[in-house]
């Protein structure tokens, strides 16, 4: 497989800071087949492990030659953040990772959850967080930012990019989910979360705005609103570009790969 087979999301219309590279993979390119079709980067979804490793290596080779390592974590929908590179053999259980090293790229895998990439270029710290509704509600965003601060980052200097994720029109939930989510989050943040839910009376369905909720949690952490960008791409809708667990499930397609959002200091 050639590196040019890899297709990243275009960020040319987003004014990102210099000195750092944000990137989001698509399902284009790669060796995986069938439901994993293309550039599946998840080792935990039943795909051929060697093909996944080859896919990951292809992504690494498609990045800057200065990047020598691509760091992943074993995501568990929790709130733990770790510092890369890792000093132990096993991939850590965590849902965010941060670094102040220039020769490595860090990333998180998603298939509807929100990948969030953070950068404080002035203080040379970057981070990546995997934010599904569980992790976002429980505090993974706050955990990642606090770990960045421990490495020297300043909130007012952090730039955040919200990557491809499922959008509200495709994210149906039930009343039990809505009521529990609103009650639990109010106890933690005081946010009025009703605004992230909409009700369609004709279809009798409730839908949840996960990217919108993530953005508000970033604002609650006192990131500057001008430093928060949503690339506004829906994983469910763009089936030719992204894996989507909910789309795969709704169509009865069985298996689903994973794309990634990644970042590195230049």
VOTORTI-236026 format. One record per residue (C-alpha): x negated, y, z negated; residue number from 1. Coordinates in steps of 0.02 Angstrom, whole numbers, plus 32768, in hexadecimal, padded with zeros to 4 digits. Each point is the difference from the previous one (the first is absolute). Example, Ala and Ser with C-alpha at 12.3 -4.5 7.8 and 13.67 -1.06 7.14 Angstrom:
xx yy zz miro
7D99 7F1F 7E7A 1
7FBB 80AC 8021 2
END
This chain:
xx yy zz miro
8000 8000 8000 1
7FBF 80AE 802C 2
8006 8093 7F89 3
8062 8066 807F 4
8091 7F86 7FEA 5
801D 804D 7F55 6
8082 808A 8002 7
8008 807C 7F71 8
808C 807B 7FDD 9
7FD7 80A7 8050 10
7FE4 8089 7F7F 11
7FD1 8087 807E 12
8094 806D 7FCE 13
7FD5 7FFB 7F47 14
7F85 807F 7FBC 15
7F9B 7F8D 7F8F 16
7F65 803C 7FA3 17
7F55 7FED 804F 18
7F84 7F8A 7FAF 19
807C 7F72 7FED 20
8056 7F87 8077 21
80B3 7FC6 7FE6 22
803D 7F6D 8067 23
8099 7F91 8012 24
7FFB 7F5F 8063 25
808E 7FC0 806C 26
8027 7F4F 8037 27
7FAA 8022 80A7 28
7F64 7F99 8021 29
7FC4 7F71 7F95 30
8004 7F43 8010 31
809A 7FD0 7F9C 32
8095 7FB0 8056 33
80BC 7FE8 7FF0 34
804F 8065 7F71 35
7F54 803C 7FCF 36
7FEB 803A 80B3 37
7F67 806C 8016 38
7F9B 8052 7F78 39
803E 7FAC 7F61 40
7F8B 802E 7F70 41
8058 7F9F 7F75 42
7FAE 7F60 7FC1 43
8094 7FDC 7F8E 44
808C 7FED 8080 45
7FDB 7F54 8049 46
7F9D 8034 809A 47
7F63 7FA4 8039 48
7F7A 8041 7F85 49
7F77 8003 8083 50
8069 806A 8076 51
8026 8079 7F73 52
7F48 800D 7FD4 53
7FD8 8020 80B7 54
8086 8086 8005 55
7FB7 8055 7F67 56
7F52 7FF9 804B 57
8043 804D 80A0 58
8049 8092 7F9E 59
7F5A 801A 7FA6 60
7FA3 8001 80A6 61
807C 807F 8046 62
7FD7 807B 7F76 63
7F65 806D 7FF5 64
7F59 7FA3 8007 65
7FD8 804D 7F56 66
808A 7F98 7FB0 67
7FB3 7F5C 7FC8 68
808F 7FB6 7F9A 69
80BF 7FFB 8003 70
8048 7FE7 7F52 71
80AA 7FB2 7FE0 72
805B 7FD4 7F5E 73
807C 7F78 7FD1 74
809F 8067 7FF3 75
807D 7FD0 7F79 76
807C 8093 7FFB 77
7FB2 803E 7F5F 78
7FA9 809D 7FC2 79
7F49 7FD0 7FF6 80
7F7C 8064 805E 81
7F4E 7FC0 8018 82
7F5E 8052 8037 83
7FAB 7FC0 809F 84
7F8A 7FB2 8028 85
8027 7F70 7F8D 86
7F7B 7FB3 7F92 87
8052 7F54 7FF7 88
801E 7F75 807D 89
80BE 7FF2 7FFE 90
8072 8081 804E 91
804E 805F 7F6D 92
80BA 8003 7FDC 93
802E 80B7 8015 94
806B 8075 8069 95
7F89 8091 8019 96
7F46 8019 8014 97
7F8D 8096 7FFF 98
7F4B 8022 802B 99
7F7B 8086 800A 100
7F8E 7F9B 8072 101
7FE5 8032 80B5 102
7FD7 7F57 804D 103
80A5 7FA7 7FDC 104
80B4 800F 8039 105
808D 7FD8 7F88 106
80B1 7FD1 802F 107
80A7 7FB7 7FD1 108
8072 7F8C 8062 109
80B8 8020 801F 110
8097 7FC2 8060 111
8083 8081 7FC8 112
7FB4 8040 7F5D 113
7FAD 80AA 8005 114
7F43 800B 801A 115
7FBE 80A1 7FB2 116
7F51 803E 8028 117
7FAC 8083 7F92 118
7F65 806A 801B 119
7FA4 8084 7F9C 120
7F77 8027 807D 121
7FB1 8089 7F96 122
7FE0 7F86 7F72 123
7FE4 7F69 8072 124
8088 7F8E 7FBE 125
8083 7F9F 8064 126
808C 7F8A 7FD0 127
8084 7F8D 804B 128
80A1 7FC6 7FAD 129
8084 7F7E 802A 130
80A7 8048 7FCA 131
809B 7F95 800F 132
8094 8032 7F97 133
7FC3 7F9A 7F6C 134
7F50 8046 8000 135
8037 80B2 8024 136
8081 7FFE 7F75 137
7F88 7FAD 7F86 138
7F73 807D 801F 139
7F83 7FC4 8084 140
7FF3 80B0 804A 141
7FD3 804A 7F57 142
7F86 7F72 7FDE 143
7FA3 801E 80A3 144
7FF2 80BB 7FE9 145
7FC4 7FEE 7F4C 146
7F7A 7F84 8037 147
7FC9 807C 8086 148
7FF3 8085 7F79 149
7F8F 7F8D 7F9C 150
7F8A 8001 8095 151
8003 80BE 8007 152
8095 802B 806E 153
806D 8098 7FDA 154
80BC 7FFD 801C 155
8002 80A6 805A 156
7F80 7FBE 807B 157
8054 7F5A 8029 158
804C 7FEC 80AE 159
807E 7F72 8011 160
8044 7FA9 809B 161
809F 7F97 7FF8 162
7FF1 7F79 8084 163
8079 7F92 8063 164
808B 7FBA 7F91 165
80B5 7FCD 8008 166
8074 8095 8011 167
80A4 801E 7FA8 168
8076 7FCF 808C 169
7FB9 7F4F 7FFD 170
7FE8 7FEC 7F45 171
80A7 7FC3 7FBC 172
8010 7FDE 7F46 173
808E 7FD3 7F8C 174
8051 8066 7F76 175
7FA6 7F9D 7F79 176
7F58 802F 804B 177
8032 80B7 800F 178
8041 8010 7F4E 179
7F6D 7FA3 7FB3 180
7F81 8063 8064 181
804D 80A7 7FD4 182
8009 7FD4 7F46 183
7F50 7FBA 7FF6 184
7FAD 808D 8060 185
805A 8088 7F9F 186
7FB5 7FBB 7F61 187
7F51 800D 804A 188
7FFE 809B 806C 189
80A1 8060 7FE8 190
801B 8002 80BC 191
80B2 800D 803C 192
7FF4 7F65 806D 193
80B4 8004 803E 194
7FC5 8066 8095 195
7F99 7F6F 8041 196
809C 7F95 8017 197
8087 8018 8083 198
80A8 7FA9 8011 199
8051 7FD4 80A6 200
80BA 7FF2 7FDD 201
8026 7FB0 80A9 202
7F81 7F75 7FEA 203
800E 7FFF 7F41 204
7F42 7FFF 7FF4 205
7F81 805A 7F92 206
7F55 802C 8043 207
7F60 8038 7FAA 208
7F81 8081 803A 209
7F5D 7FB2 7FC6 210
7F87 8078 805A 211
8062 8094 7FBB 212
7FF5 7FBA 7F51 213
7F45 7FE4 8014 214
7FE9 80B3 8038 215
805A 8040 7F66 216
7F93 7F96 7F8F 217
7F68 804F 8052 218
8047 80AD 7FDF 219
8024 7FCE 7F4B 220
7F46 7FD8 7FF0 221
7FE0 80B7 802E 222
7FB7 7FE1 80AB 223
8016 809A 806C 224
8094 7FED 8076 225
7F97 8040 8092 226
7F87 7F71 7FDC 227
8084 7F78 8016 228
8022 7FC0 80AF 229
807B 7F7A 8038 230
7FD8 7FBA 80AC 231
80B9 7FD3 800C 232
7FF9 7F55 8054 233
807B 7F76 7FD4 234
7FBE 7F4E 7FF9 235
80AD 7FB5 801B 236
802B 806A 8097 237
7F5B 7FF0 805E 238
7FFE 7F44 8015 239
7F7E 8008 808A 240
7F86 805C 7F8F 241
8019 7FC3 7F4E 242
8026 7F68 7F98 243
809D 8012 7F96 244
8031 7F81 7F7E 245
80B4 803C 7FF9 246
8013 7FFE 80BD 247
7FB6 7F52 8009 248
8074 7FC3 7F76 249
809C 8050 804B 250
7FDC 7FAE 80A9 251
7FD7 7F57 7FB4 252
7F54 8000 8051 253
7FAB 7FA8 7F6F 254
7F51 8047 7FF2 255
7FB9 80AF 7FFA 256
7F51 8047 800B 257
7FB4 8096 7FA9 258
7FB4 80A3 8040 259
7F91 8070 7F99 260
7FE1 80B4 7FD3 261
7F4A 8028 7FE1 262
7F89 808D 7FDC 263
7F46 8022 7FF4 264
7F89 8090 7FE0 265
7F9E 8038 8099 266
END
